[in-house]
């Protein structure tokens, strides 16, 4: 996958995502998934613009099957937002930025 987003794995997921002090949007993706490739630039832009309030990372489901299974990923792309170690929102399928933002925004503001 050609992306500027950081990658996380089965081995690093807990530290990268669950232990983060800011909300983390996890993009469960795969190199063979065309809709995943469509949503990657949207997520890269979101990551750059919201870097003070949000981290965005990718999980290659082929390379990290335990993590994908643990969070019930059934379709790609699946974007799950984690806050304080808990999954709080999920968006399944390629969506426009406005739809993704609408789902995650409530969890990025007041703590």
LOSEMAR-543917 format. One record per atom (N, C-alpha, C): x, y, z. Coordinates in steps of 0.1 Angstrom, whole numbers, plus 2048, in hexadecimal, padded with zeros to 3 digits. Last residue first. Layout:
<atoms>
XYZ...
</atoms>
This chain:
<atoms>
7748A390677889790D77189591A7688B08E87688B08F676C8A38FC7728A38CA7718AF8D17728AD8E177288A8BE77E8928BE77E89F8C675987F8BE7638798C77708808C774A88C8AA74688C8B87508878C275988489275A8928987558928A775386C88675E86D89075E87A89773E86F87473E86487D74886688974588686573988686C73887B87775C87C85875D88786275188786B75186A84675A86685075B86F85B74187C83673B87183E74486C84975588D82C74A89383474388883C76487C81B76A88182775F88783175186081075786D80E75B87381C75B83E81475284981675885681375D81C80F76382980B75883380C75580982E75480D81F75A81A81C74A81284E74E80784474B80C83675482186B74F82485D75381985474F82388E75481B88274C82087675882D8AF75182F8A27578278977678248C475B82C8C775382F8BB77B80D8D57758108C87688188CA7918198EE7858138EA7818178DC7A88288F67A98198F579C8128F17A08428F37A283D9007A282E90079183A8D57948458DE79583F8EC7918328B379482D8C179783A8C977E82C8977848368A07858308AE78381A87977E81A88778682488F77A81285A78181D86277B81D86F77E7FB8427787FE84E78080785677B7F881E7827FC82A7797FD8367717D682677B7E08257777EB81C7617C38407617C983376C7D38327647BA85975E7B085075F7B68427747BB8777757C186A7707B68607747B78937697B388B7687B987D78A7BA8A27817C68A27767C38977987A28A07947A78AD78A7B28AD79D7A188479379888A78E79D8987B17B58837A57B687B79A7AE8817C57AA8947BE7B68987B17B88907CB7928867C67928937BF79E8977D679B86D7C979586D7C379487B7E97AE8607E57AE86E7D77A88707ED7AA8457F97AA84D7F57A985C7D37AD83C7DA7A18387E679F8417CC7C68457C57BB84A7CC7AE8477E07DF84E7DE7D68437D87C98487D57FC85D7D87EE8607D57E68537E081E8617DA8138587DE80585E7D683B8737DF8308707D88268687D485B87E7CE8528757D98488727CC86F89B7D68678947CE85E88A7BF88F8A47BD88289F7CA87C8997C48AA8AA7B98A38B17B88948AE7D98B389A7D98B78A87CE8AF8B07D38AA8807DE8A38887DF8A78967C08AF86D7BB8AD87B7C68A88847CD8B18557C58BC8597C18BB8687D98988527E18A48527DA8B08587C38868537CE88585D7D689285E7B588E83D7AF89084A7BA88F8557C78868297C389482A7BE8978387C786B82D7D387282E7D18818307AC8658287B18638357BE86A8377AC86A80C7A28728157A88718247BE8578037C18668027B886F80B7AF83F80A7BC8428107BF85180E7998397FB7978408077A484580E7A282A7E579A8377E379A83F7EF7AD8147F07B681D7EA7AF82B7E77958087F979F80C8037A98167FD7898017E178380B7E978D8117F479D7EC7D879B7F97D17948047D97B27D87E97A57DE7EB7A37EB7E47CB7CD7EC7C37C87E17B57CE7E07D67D78047DB7DC7F77D27D87EB7BE7E081C7C67D68157CA7DB8087B47EC83D7B57ED82F7BD7E18297A78008567AA7F28537A97F18447B281B8647AD8188577B18098557A982A8827B081F87C7AA81B86F7AF8478927A68418887AE8378817B284F8B37B98498A87AE84389E7B486A8CB7AC8608C37B485B8B77D286A8E07C88718D77C08668D07E28598ED7DC8638F57D286C8ED7E18358E77E38438E27DC84D8EB7DE81A8EC7E68228F67E78318F27D28118D57CB8108E27D18198ED7E68178C17D881B8C17D281C8CF8008108C67FD81A8BD7EF8208BE7FE7FB8D98068078DC8028128D37ED7E88CB7EA7ED8D97F17FA8DC7FB7E58B27EE7EB8B37EB7F08C18127D78AE8137E48B38067EB8B580C7BD8A68157BE8B18167CC8B77FB7C18907F67B989C7FF7BC8A88037E38878037D48857FC7CE8918018018748027FA8817FF7EB87E80F81C86180980E86180B80987080783E85A80F83486180782686180184A8397FC84784680583C84D80984D81F81185482980C85183780983080A80283981280C84081C8058167F880D8227F780582D7FE8087F480080080080080980C800
</atoms>
